[in-house]
């Protein structure tokens, strides 16, 4: 794929979506070896268990007012398997949450498997760089149930569970994905992920202004102030993981803040 010229930070696409006054909060559960875990800056050597039960955790999120849950298959992200698929499908079928899933999704068969089993939105990550035709075909077949995950190190897209870094700028990939019809992009600054150091407002603003897709922020959220920053940027959504587990962010408060006009 020939990626378009990098957007300027101040540039807005002519048909950019209107500025949002409400935002979606997506609490996160990452799964590795069937366990709920978190990583620090995407480093698999820093894996730490954060909850005993994925189902109890998901239901607690639902009780706090969340409508969506963001779930990642860390095993799948590395080796493109779906060994944890039953966990994600279980949450989709046995809670009222809408589930978006990413990690190891490299084929239309995997996309179809998830969507036919109750998953609301599927996230394509590494394949967006290595097999952009997959994204194009998935969007053609499933429309806005397809999202693309763009994870960046120093502004360049990382792939294969963040173990490899490409020469593609995050804004270039965002524009290319938007141009083929992708409606949702999850953007992660890897240097912020799991750190509780605050969101990368500059890069989030840049990617939001550079394409027509709805942007979901991921990485760095610590307090309610980060939720306000993302909301003020006009983002579609914000993912919250470690901040919830560590107690620096109250999910119920975050949901209320995000939905408040």
C-alpha positions in Angstrom: 0.0 0.0 0.0 1.2 3.5 -0.8 0.7 5.5 2.3 -0.4 9.1 1.9 1.8 12.1 2.8 1.9 12.8 6.5 -0.8 15.1 7.8 0.1 18.4 9.3 -0.8 18.7 13.0 -3.1 21.7 12.3 -4.8 20.1 9.2 -8.4 19.0 9.4 -9.9 16.8 6.7 -12.7 18.6 4.8 -15.4 16.1 5.8 -14.1 15.5 9.4 -16.7 14.3 11.8 -18.3 17.0 14.1 -16.6 17.7 17.4 -18.0 15.4 20.1 -19.5 16.4 23.4 -19.7 12.9 24.7 -17.2 10.1 24.8 -17.2 6.3 25.3 -15.1 4.8 28.2 -13.8 1.3 27.5 -12.4 -0.5 30.5 -9.8 -3.1 29.5 -9.0 -6.7 30.2 -5.8 -8.1 28.7 -5.5 -11.9 28.6 -2.3 -14.0 28.6 -2.3 -17.7 29.4 -6.0 -17.4 30.3 -5.2 -14.8 33.0 -6.1 -11.2 33.4 -2.8 -9.3 33.2 -1.2 -5.9 32.5 2.1 -5.1 30.8 4.4 -2.1 31.2 5.2 -0.4 27.9 4.2 -3.6 26.1 7.1 -5.6 27.5 6.0 -9.2 27.9 8.6 -9.7 30.6 6.7 -7.3 32.9 3.5 -9.3 32.8 1.5 -8.9 36.1 -1.7 -10.6 37.1 -4.3 -8.0 38.0 -7.5 -10.0 38.7 -8.6 -13.5 39.5 -11.7 -13.7 37.4 -12.2 -12.2 33.9 -16.0 -12.6 34.3 -16.2 -11.0 37.7 -14.0 -8.1 36.4 -16.2 -7.6 33.3 -19.4 -7.7 35.4 -17.9 -5.1 37.8 -17.2 -2.9 34.8 -20.8 -3.3 33.7 -22.1 -2.5 37.1 -20.0 0.7 37.1 -21.9 1.9 34.0 -19.6 0.8 31.2 -21.3 -0.2 27.9 -18.2 -1.4 26.1 -15.2 -3.5 27.1 -11.8 -3.6 25.4 -10.2 -7.0 25.4 -6.8 -8.0 24.1 -5.4 -11.5 23.4 -1.7 -11.0 24.3 -0.8 -14.6 23.3 -2.5 -14.0 19.9 -0.7 -10.7 19.4 2.6 -12.6 19.4 1.8 -15.8 17.6 -1.5 -15.2 15.8 -3.4 -18.0 17.6 -6.8 -17.6 19.3 -6.2 -19.8 22.4 -8.1 -17.3 24.5 -11.1 -16.9 22.2 -13.5 -18.6 24.6 -12.9 -16.0 27.2 -13.9 -13.1 24.9 -16.9 -15.0 23.6 -18.0 -15.9 27.1 -18.0 -12.2 28.2 -19.9 -11.2 25.0 -22.6 -13.9 25.6 -22.9 -13.6 29.4 -22.8 -9.9 30.1 -24.6 -6.9 28.7 -21.3 -5.4 27.5 -20.3 -4.8 23.9 -17.0 -6.4 23.4 -14.2 -5.3 21.1 -11.3 -7.7 20.7 -7.8 -7.4 19.4 -4.7 -9.5 19.2 -3.7 -12.1 16.6 -6.4 -11.3 14.1 -4.7 -11.9 10.8 -7.4 -13.5 8.6 -11.0 -13.0 7.5 -11.8 -16.4 9.0 -10.8 -15.1 12.5 -12.8 -11.9 12.0 -15.8 -13.9 11.0 -15.4 -16.4 13.9 -15.5 -13.6 16.4 -18.3 -11.6 14.9 -20.5 -14.6 14.5 -20.0 -15.5 18.2 -21.2 -12.2 19.7 -18.2 -10.0 19.5 -19.3 -6.4 18.6 -16.1 -5.1 17.1 -12.8 -6.7 15.9 -9.5 -4.9 16.0 -7.0 -5.6 13.2 -3.4 -4.6 14.3 -0.3 -5.9 12.7 -2.1 -6.9 9.5 -3.0 -3.3 8.8 0.7 -2.8 7.9 1.6 -6.2 6.6 -1.6 -7.1 4.8 -3.7 -4.0 4.2 -5.9 -5.9 1.7 -7.2 -7.8 4.7 -8.5 -4.6 6.2 -10.0 -3.5 3.0 -11.8 -6.8 2.5 -12.9 -6.9 6.2 -14.4 -3.4 6.0 -16.2 -4.2 2.8 -17.7 -7.3 4.4 -18.4 -6.1 7.9 -18.3 -2.3 7.8 -18.1 -0.5 11.2 -17.6 -3.7 13.1 -14.0 -3.5 12.0 -11.4 -1.3 13.9 -7.7 -0.9 13.3 -5.2 -0.8 16.2 -2.3 1.6 15.6 0.4 1.2 18.2 3.4 3.5 17.9 7.0 3.8 19.2 8.5 7.2 18.7 5.8 7.8 16.1 6.4 4.7 14.0 3.9 1.8 13.9 4.9 -1.3 15.9 3.7 -4.8 15.0 3.7 -8.4 16.2 2.7 -7.7 19.7 4.9 -4.6 19.7 8.0 -6.7 19.2 8.8 -5.2 15.8 8.8 -1.6 14.6 8.0 -0.6 11.0 9.0 2.5 9.0 5.4 3.6 8.8 4.4 6.8 10.6 1.2 6.4 12.7 -0.5 9.3 11.0 0.2 7.8 7.5 -1.3 4.5 8.5 -4.3 6.3 10.1 -5.0 8.2 6.9 -4.6 5.1 4.7 -7.0 3.1 6.9 -9.5 5.9 7.0 -9.4 6.1 3.2 -10.4 2.5 2.8 -13.4 3.0 5.1 -12.2 2.1 8.6 -14.5 3.9 11.0 -12.6 3.2 14.3 -8.9 3.5 15.2 -7.4 2.6 18.6 -4.2 4.6 19.0 -1.6 3.6 21.6 1.6 5.4 22.4 3.5 2.4 23.6 5.8 4.5 25.7 2.8 5.5 27.8 1.1 2.1 28.0 0.8 0.8 31.5 2.8 3.7 33.0 0.1 5.9 34.5 2.1 8.9 33.1 -0.8 10.5 31.4 -2.0 10.4 27.8 0.0 11.6 24.8 -2.3 14.5 24.0 -0.2 15.8 21.2 -0.2 12.6 19.2 -3.9 12.0 19.9 -4.7 15.4 18.6 -2.6 14.8 15.6 -4.2 11.5 14.6 -7.7 12.8 15.3 -7.2 15.7 13.0 -5.5 13.7 10.3 -8.2 11.3 9.4 -12.0 10.8 9.4 -12.0 7.7 11.6 -13.3 7.8 15.2 -10.2 7.8 17.5 -10.0 5.7 20.7 -7.2 6.7 23.0 -5.2 3.9 24.7 -2.2 4.1 27.0 -1.2 6.4 29.9 -4.5 7.1 31.5 -4.1 7.8 35.2 -6.8 10.1 36.6 -10.0 11.8 35.6 -7.9 14.6 34.2 -6.8 12.3 31.4 -10.5 11.5 30.6 -11.1 15.3 30.4 -8.2 15.8 28.1 -9.4 13.1 25.7 -12.9 14.4 25.8 -11.8 18.0 25.1 -9.8 16.7 22.1 -13.1 15.4 20.7 -12.1 11.8 20.7 -14.7 9.0 20.3 -13.4 7.0 23.2 -10.8 6.3 25.9 -9.5 2.9 27.1 -8.7 2.6 30.8 -6.8 -0.3 32.1 -4.1 0.0 34.8 -5.7 3.1 36.2 -8.8 1.2 37.2 -6.8 -1.8 38.6 -4.5 0.5 40.6 -7.3 2.7 41.9 -6.1 6.0 40.5 -9.3 6.2 38.4 -12.8 5.5 39.4 -14.6 3.9 36.5 -18.1 5.1 37.5 -16.7 8.7 37.7 -15.0 8.3 34.3 -18.1 7.1 32.6 -20.1 10.0 34.1 -17.5 12.5 33.0 -17.3 11.1 29.5 -21.1 11.2 29.0 -21.6 14.6 30.5 -22.4 17.3 28.0 
